[in-house]
Amino acid sequence: MTPGWGCGGCQWRGVGLAFPAQPTTAEFAGRPFVAEALQNELDSLETQEPKKDAFATDDAFRRAYAAWDARYEELSDAQEAGAVFLGEQGCGYASLLVMTGQYRGAIWEDLRPAGRGIEPSGHDFAHWYRSWLERTEGQLDVMPPAQDHPGRV
């Protein structure tokens, strides 16, 4: 992911936070990082999920559920504010670099596909980057030399 200019100013180009290939604006990355507080709010909101049998009509249930779902998505997306996507770990998990607040420079893991939220990894960017370099070098060491593959340098 690299910073670059786009419609609306500076953006992080590459894989976005919420959807593949969605750019992350510098303004979004510069917002306060409050993933922990929002997770508490999301947990509370989950207990308030509308149940169909509590409504007199299907239409009333659909409206209530749509409003609840919109708020849930809003809070979930807001958890990514103040951070940028560093890399995918597989299975939908991702590493995020916090850009603002008390956790600035820390790596957090997006574990929402497992229902765990966004959690601190306990590492800073330097540790993440060294680990990434070691993994990448290890992958390159197991590849055949470049002369065995035309077009590869």
Accessible surface in RSA format (square Angstrom, percent):
REM  Atomic radii and reference values for relative SASA: ProtOr
REM  Chains: A
REM  Algorithm: Lee & Richards
REM  Probe-radius: 1.40
REM  Slices: 20
REM RES _ NUM      All-atoms   Total-Side   Main-Chain    Non-polar    All polar
REM                ABS   REL    ABS   REL    ABS   REL    ABS   REL    ABS   REL
RES MET A   1    70.30  36.4   6.09   4.0  64.21 152.9   9.07   7.7  61.23  81.1
RES THR A   2    85.62  60.9  85.40  86.6   0.22   0.5  65.16  87.5  20.46  30.9
RES PRO A   3    84.19  61.4  64.50  58.8  19.69  71.6  64.75  53.5  19.43 120.8
RES GLY A   4    23.12  28.5   0.00   N/A  23.12  28.5  23.10  63.4   0.02   0.1
RES TRP A   5   204.31  82.0 177.51  85.9  26.80  62.9 148.24  79.0  56.07  91.0
RES GLY A   6    24.60  30.3   0.00   N/A  24.60  30.3  13.73  37.7  10.87  24.3
RES CYS A   7   124.13  93.9 103.13 115.0  21.01  49.4  45.26 114.7  78.87  85.0
RES GLY A   8    85.22 105.1   0.00   N/A  85.22 105.1  43.77 120.1  41.45  92.8
RES GLY A   9    23.45  28.9   0.00   N/A  23.45  28.9  18.64  51.2   4.81  10.8
RES CYS A  10    41.84  31.6  35.84  40.0   5.99  14.1  10.75  27.2  31.08  33.5
RES GLN A  11    14.81   8.3  14.81  10.8   0.00   0.0   0.14   0.3  14.67  11.1
RES TRP A  12    50.50  20.3  50.50  24.4   0.00   0.0  43.75  23.3   6.75  11.0
RES ARG A  13    95.77  40.2  94.02  47.9   1.75   4.2  43.49  59.4  52.28  31.7
RES GLY A  14    40.45  49.9   0.00   N/A  40.45  49.9  32.64  89.6   7.82  17.5
RES VAL A  15    64.24  42.3  61.40  55.6   2.84   6.8  61.40  53.3   2.84   7.7
RES GLY A  16     2.88   3.5   0.00   N/A   2.88   3.5   0.00   0.0   2.88   6.4
RES LEU A  17    25.25  14.1   4.52   3.2  20.73  52.1   5.07   3.6  20.18  54.3
RES ALA A  18    37.37  34.4   9.58  14.8  27.79  63.2  13.75  19.4  23.61  62.6
RES PHE A  19   133.84  67.0 132.26  81.9   1.58   4.1 133.60  81.0   0.24   0.7
RES PRO A  20   113.64  82.8  98.78  90.0  14.86  54.0  98.78  81.6  14.86  92.4
RES ALA A  21    82.17  75.6  58.48  90.2  23.70  53.9  62.59  88.1  19.58  51.9
RES GLN A  22    75.76  42.4  70.91  51.8   4.85  11.6  25.48  54.2  50.29  38.1
RES PRO A  23    48.58  35.4  40.73  37.1   7.86  28.6  41.15  34.0   7.43  46.2
RES THR A  24     7.12   5.1   3.29   3.3   3.83   9.1   4.66   6.3   2.46   3.7
RES THR A  25    47.56  33.8  46.32  47.0   1.24   3.0  42.17  56.6   5.39   8.2
RES ALA A  26    42.46  39.0  34.52  53.3   7.94  18.1  35.70  50.3   6.76  17.9
RES GLU A  27   110.23  63.3  94.87  71.8  15.36  36.6  74.06 143.2  36.17  29.5
RES PHE A  28    41.80  20.9  41.80  25.9   0.00   0.0  41.80  25.3   0.00   0.0
RES ALA A  29     4.36   4.0   4.09   6.3   0.27   0.6   4.34   6.1   0.02   0.0
RES GLY A  30    49.11  60.6   0.00   N/A  49.11  60.6  27.22  74.7  21.89  49.0
RES ARG A  31   101.76  42.7  98.25  50.1   3.50   8.3  30.49  41.7  71.27  43.2
RES PRO A  32    94.66  69.0  88.76  80.9   5.90  21.4  92.23  76.1   2.43  15.1
RES PHE A  33    16.10   8.1   1.66   1.0  14.44  37.6   1.66   1.0  14.44  41.3
RES VAL A  34    69.35  45.6  63.39  57.4   5.96  14.4  69.22  60.1   0.13   0.3
RES ALA A  35     0.41   0.4   0.00   0.0   0.41   0.9   0.00   0.0   0.41   1.1
RES GLU A  36    83.91  48.2  78.81  59.6   5.10  12.1  34.53  66.8  49.38  40.3
RES ALA A  37    61.33  56.4  50.66  78.2  10.67  24.3  54.74  77.1   6.59  17.5
RES LEU A  38    22.13  12.3  22.13  15.8   0.00   0.0  22.13  15.5   0.00   0.0
RES GLN A  39    40.31  22.5  40.31  29.5   0.00   0.0  23.35  49.7  16.95  12.9
RES ASN A  40   103.29  71.2  95.50  92.3   7.79  18.7  27.79  66.9  75.50  73.0
RES GLU A  41    75.46  43.3  68.65  51.9   6.81  16.2  34.55  66.8  40.91  33.4
RES LEU A  42     4.20   2.3   4.20   3.0   0.00   0.0   4.20   3.0   0.00   0.0
RES ASP A  43    68.89  48.3  63.88  63.6   5.01  11.8  28.50  67.1  40.39  40.3
RES SER A  44    54.75  46.3  47.46  63.3   7.29  16.8  31.77  67.7  22.98  32.2
RES LEU A  45    22.19  12.4  21.34  15.3   0.85   2.1  21.87  15.4   0.32   0.9
RES GLU A  46    84.54  48.5  74.60  56.4   9.95  23.7  21.48  41.5  63.06  51.5
RES THR A  47   117.26  83.4  77.86  78.9  39.40  93.9  75.48 101.4  41.78  63.2
RES GLN A  48   109.08  61.0  88.28  64.5  20.80  49.5  39.71  84.5  69.37  52.6
RES GLU A  49    60.31  34.6  54.06  40.9   6.25  14.9   0.82   1.6  59.49  48.6
RES PRO A  50    21.02  15.3   8.67   7.9  12.35  44.9  16.86  13.9   4.16  25.9
RES LYS A  51   120.37  58.7 116.31  71.4   4.06   9.7  94.00  84.6  26.37  28.1
RES LYS A  52   118.07  57.6 109.39  67.1   8.68  20.7  62.18  56.0  55.89  59.5
RES ASP A  53   136.39  95.5  96.83  96.4  39.56  93.5  51.53 121.3  84.86  84.6
RES ALA A  54    80.45  74.0  39.93  61.6  40.53  92.2  52.39  73.8  28.06  74.3
RES PHE A  55    66.25  33.1  46.19  28.6  20.06  52.2  50.25  30.5  16.00  45.8
RES ALA A  56   109.42 100.6  61.05  94.2  48.37 110.0  72.65 102.3  36.77  97.4
RES THR A  57    76.56  54.5  68.16  69.1   8.40  20.0  70.75  95.0   5.81   8.8
RES ASP A  58    72.72  50.9  67.21  66.9   5.52  13.0  12.39  29.2  60.34  60.2
RES ASP A  59    73.14  51.2  71.83  71.5   1.31   3.1  24.69  58.1  48.45  48.3
RES ALA A  60    26.96  24.8  23.61  36.4   3.35   7.6  24.22  34.1   2.74   7.3
RES PHE A  61    37.41  18.7  37.41  23.2   0.00   0.0  37.41  22.7   0.00   0.0
RES ARG A  62   139.68  58.6 134.40  68.5   5.29  12.6  64.82  88.6  74.86  45.4
RES ARG A  63   146.52  61.5 136.94  69.8   9.58  22.8  76.10 104.0  70.41  42.7
RES ALA A  64    30.86  28.4  18.62  28.7  12.24  27.8  27.59  38.8   3.27   8.7
RES TYR A  65    73.32  34.2  73.32  41.7   0.00   0.0  45.36  34.1  27.97  34.5
RES ALA A  66    61.38  56.4  50.38  77.7  11.01  25.0  56.63  79.8   4.75  12.6
RES ALA A  67    67.12  61.7  51.79  79.9  15.33  34.9  60.57  85.3   6.55  17.4
RES TRP A  68    30.91  12.4  24.42  11.8   6.49  15.2  30.57  16.3   0.33   0.5
RES ASP A  69    55.90  39.2  55.90  55.6   0.00   0.0   2.63   6.2  53.27  53.1
RES ALA A  70    64.52  59.3  50.58  78.1  13.94  31.7  59.07  83.2   5.45  14.4
RES ARG A  71    90.34  37.9  88.04  44.9   2.30   5.5  37.21  50.9  53.13  32.2
RES TYR A  72    51.00  23.8  51.00  29.0   0.00   0.0  27.76  20.9  23.24  28.6
RES GLU A  73    88.59  50.9  88.45  66.9   0.14   0.3  34.39  66.5  54.20  44.3
RES GLU A  74   100.80  57.9  91.24  69.0   9.57  22.8  40.49  78.3  60.31  49.2
RES LEU A  75     6.73   3.7   6.73   4.8   0.00   0.0   6.73   4.7   0.00   0.0
RES SER A  76    17.42  14.7  17.42  23.3   0.00   0.0   1.90   4.0  15.53  21.7
RES ASP A  77    59.95  42.0  59.95  59.7   0.00   0.0  19.17  45.1  40.78  40.7
RES ALA A  78    32.79  30.1  28.89  44.6   3.90   8.9  31.67  44.6   1.12   3.0
RES GLN A  79     0.16   0.1   0.06   0.0   0.09   0.2   0.00   0.0   0.16   0.1
RES GLU A  80     6.05   3.5   6.05   4.6   0.00   0.0   0.49   1.0   5.56   4.5
RES ALA A  81     6.28   5.8   6.28   9.7   0.00   0.0   6.28   8.8   0.00   0.0
RES GLY A  82     0.00   0.0   0.00   N/A   0.00   0.0   0.00   0.0   0.00   0.0
RES ALA A  83     0.00   0.0   0.00   0.0   0.00   0.0   0.00   0.0   0.00   0.0
RES VAL A  84     1.58   1.0   1.58   1.4   0.00   0.0   1.58   1.4   0.00   0.0
RES PHE A  85    20.21  10.1  19.63  12.2   0.59   1.5  19.63  11.9   0.59   1.7
RES LEU A  86    38.77  21.6  19.90  14.2  18.87  47.4  20.62  14.5  18.15  48.8
RES GLY A  87    18.57  22.9   0.00   N/A  18.57  22.9  18.43  50.6   0.14   0.3
RES GLU A  88   120.34  69.1  86.48  65.4  33.86  80.6  25.23  48.8  95.11  77.7
RES GLN A  89    89.67  50.1  48.60  35.5  41.07  97.8  37.22  79.2  52.44  39.8
RES GLY A  90    29.02  35.8   0.00   N/A  29.02  35.8  27.19  74.6   1.83   4.1
RES CYS A  91   112.76  85.3  77.28  86.2  35.48  83.4  29.98  76.0  82.78  89.3
RES GLY A  92    47.30  58.3   0.00   N/A  47.30  58.3  28.25  77.5  19.05  42.7
RES TYR A  93    62.73  29.3  62.52  35.6   0.21   0.5  34.78  26.1  27.95  34.5
RES ALA A  94     9.51   8.7   9.51  14.7   0.00   0.0   9.51  13.4   0.00   0.0
RES SER A  95     5.10   4.3   5.10   6.8   0.00   0.0   0.03   0.1   5.07   7.1
RES LEU A  96     1.97   1.1   1.97   1.4   0.00   0.0   1.97   1.4   0.00   0.0
RES LEU A  97    25.15  14.0  25.15  18.0   0.00   0.0  25.15  17.7   0.00   0.0
RES VAL A  98     0.98   0.6   0.00   0.0   0.98   2.4   0.00   0.0   0.98   2.6
RES MET A  99    62.60  32.4  52.72  34.9   9.88  23.5  51.03  43.4  11.57  15.3
RES THR A 100    26.24  18.7  22.97  23.3   3.27   7.8  25.95  34.9   0.29   0.4
RES GLY A 101    56.48  69.6   0.00   N/A  56.48  69.6  36.25  99.5  20.23  45.3
RES GLN A 102   153.41  85.8 104.18  76.1  49.23 117.2  51.94 110.6 101.47  77.0
RES TYR A 103    67.74  31.6  64.52  36.7   3.23   8.4  49.62  37.3  18.12  22.3
RES ARG A 104   183.12  76.9 158.09  80.6  25.03  59.6  36.99  50.6 146.12  88.6
RES GLY A 105    26.83  33.1   0.00   N/A  26.83  33.1  26.06  71.5   0.77   1.7
RES ALA A 106    25.49  23.4  24.14  37.3   1.35   3.1  24.92  35.1   0.57   1.5
RES ILE A 107     2.09   1.2   1.46   1.1   0.63   1.5   1.46   1.1   0.63   1.7
RES TRP A 108     1.59   0.6   1.59   0.8   0.00   0.0   0.97   0.5   0.62   1.0
RES GLU A 109    31.99  18.4  31.99  24.2   0.00   0.0  18.98  36.7  13.01  10.6
RES ASP A 110    11.52   8.1  11.52  11.5   0.00   0.0   0.16   0.4  11.36  11.3
RES LEU A 111    22.78  12.7  22.78  16.3   0.00   0.0  22.78  16.0   0.00   0.0
RES ARG A 112    57.55  24.2  44.04  22.5  13.51  32.2  32.16  43.9  25.40  15.4
RES PRO A 113    80.97  59.0  35.68  32.5  45.29 164.6  48.37  39.9  32.61 202.7
RES ALA A 114    53.75  49.4  19.16  29.6  34.59  78.7  30.93  43.6  22.82  60.5
RES GLY A 115    71.26  87.9   0.00   N/A  71.26  87.9  36.45 100.0  34.81  78.0
RES ARG A 116   135.14  56.7 119.54  60.9  15.60  37.1  44.14  60.3  91.00  55.1
RES GLY A 117     3.73   4.6   0.00   N/A   3.73   4.6   1.60   4.4   2.13   4.8
RES ILE A 118     6.15   3.5   0.00   0.0   6.15  14.8   0.00   0.0   6.15  16.7
RES GLU A 119    47.60  27.3  47.26  35.8   0.34   0.8  20.92  40.5  26.68  21.8
RES PRO A 120    79.87  58.2  60.99  55.6  18.88  68.6  60.99  50.4  18.88 117.3
RES SER A 121    32.58  27.5   5.52   7.4  27.06  62.3  12.05  25.7  20.53  28.8
RES GLY A 122    73.00  90.0   0.00   N/A  73.00  90.0  41.98 115.2  31.02  69.5
RES HIS A 123    80.52  44.0  72.46  50.4   8.06  20.6  48.96  50.5  31.56  36.7
RES ASP A 124    78.16  54.7  73.57  73.2   4.59  10.8  30.59  72.0  47.57  47.4
RES PHE A 125    77.88  39.0  77.38  47.9   0.50   1.3  77.38  46.9   0.50   1.4
RES ALA A 126    47.41  43.6  39.55  61.0   7.86  17.9  44.83  63.1   2.58   6.8
RES HIS A 127    67.45  36.9  67.38  46.8   0.08   0.2  44.31  45.7  23.15  26.9
RES TRP A 128    38.10  15.3  35.89  17.4   2.21   5.2  33.57  17.9   4.53   7.4
RES TYR A 129    94.47  44.1  94.47  53.8   0.00   0.0  58.09  43.7  36.38  44.9
RES ARG A 130   130.59  54.8 129.38  66.0   1.21   2.9  60.35  82.5  70.23  42.6
RES SER A 131    31.84  26.9  29.61  39.5   2.23   5.1  17.77  37.8  14.07  19.7
RES TRP A 132   100.65  40.4 100.65  48.7   0.00   0.0  75.90  40.5  24.76  40.2
RES LEU A 133    64.82  36.1  64.82  46.4   0.00   0.0  64.82  45.5   0.00   0.0
RES GLU A 134   118.99  68.3 108.94  82.4  10.05  23.9  41.10  79.5  77.89  63.6
RES ARG A 135   130.09  54.6 120.78  61.6   9.31  22.2  72.69  99.3  57.41  34.8
RES THR A 136    39.25  27.9  39.11  39.7   0.14   0.3  32.78  44.0   6.47   9.8
RES GLU A 137   101.46  58.3 100.66  76.2   0.81   1.9  32.94  63.7  68.53  55.9
RES GLY A 138    33.84  41.7   0.00   N/A  33.84  41.7  30.34  83.3   3.50   7.8
RES GLN A 139   115.73  64.7 113.39  82.9   2.34   5.6  39.95  85.0  75.78  57.5
RES LEU A 140   100.31  55.9  90.71  64.9   9.60  24.1  90.87  63.8   9.44  25.4
RES ASP A 141   121.47  85.1  89.03  88.6  32.43  76.7  29.69  69.9  91.78  91.5
RES VAL A 142   124.34  81.8  92.34  83.6  32.00  77.1  99.28  86.3  25.06  68.0
RES MET A 143    85.02  44.0  70.65  46.8  14.37  34.2  62.25  52.9  22.77  30.2
RES PRO A 144    64.01  46.7  56.18  51.2   7.83  28.5  63.41  52.4   0.60   3.7
RES PRO A 145    74.55  54.3  63.13  57.5  11.42  41.5  74.55  61.6   0.00   0.0
RES ALA A 146    35.43  32.6  28.52  44.0   6.90  15.7  28.63  40.3   6.80  18.0
RES GLN A 147   149.26  83.5 111.42  81.4  37.84  90.1  64.14 136.5  85.12  64.6
RES ASP A 148    86.65  60.7  59.11  58.8  27.54  65.1  22.09  52.0  64.55  64.4
RES HIS A 149    72.68  39.7  71.53  49.7   1.15   2.9  49.04  50.5  23.64  27.5
RES PRO A 150   135.84  99.0 102.31  93.3  33.53 121.9 114.18  94.3  21.66 134.6
RES GLY A 151    88.25 108.8   0.00   N/A  88.25 108.8  45.20 124.0  43.05  96.4
RES ARG A 152    82.24  34.5  67.34  34.3  14.91  35.5  46.68  63.8  35.56  21.6
RES VAL A 153   177.28 116.7 128.26 116.1  49.02 118.1 148.03 128.6  29.25  79.3
END  Absolute sums over single chains surface
CHAIN  1 A     9759.4       7644.6       2114.8       5748.2       4011.2
END  Absolute sums over all chains
TOTAL          9759.4       7644.6       2114.8       5748.2       4011.2
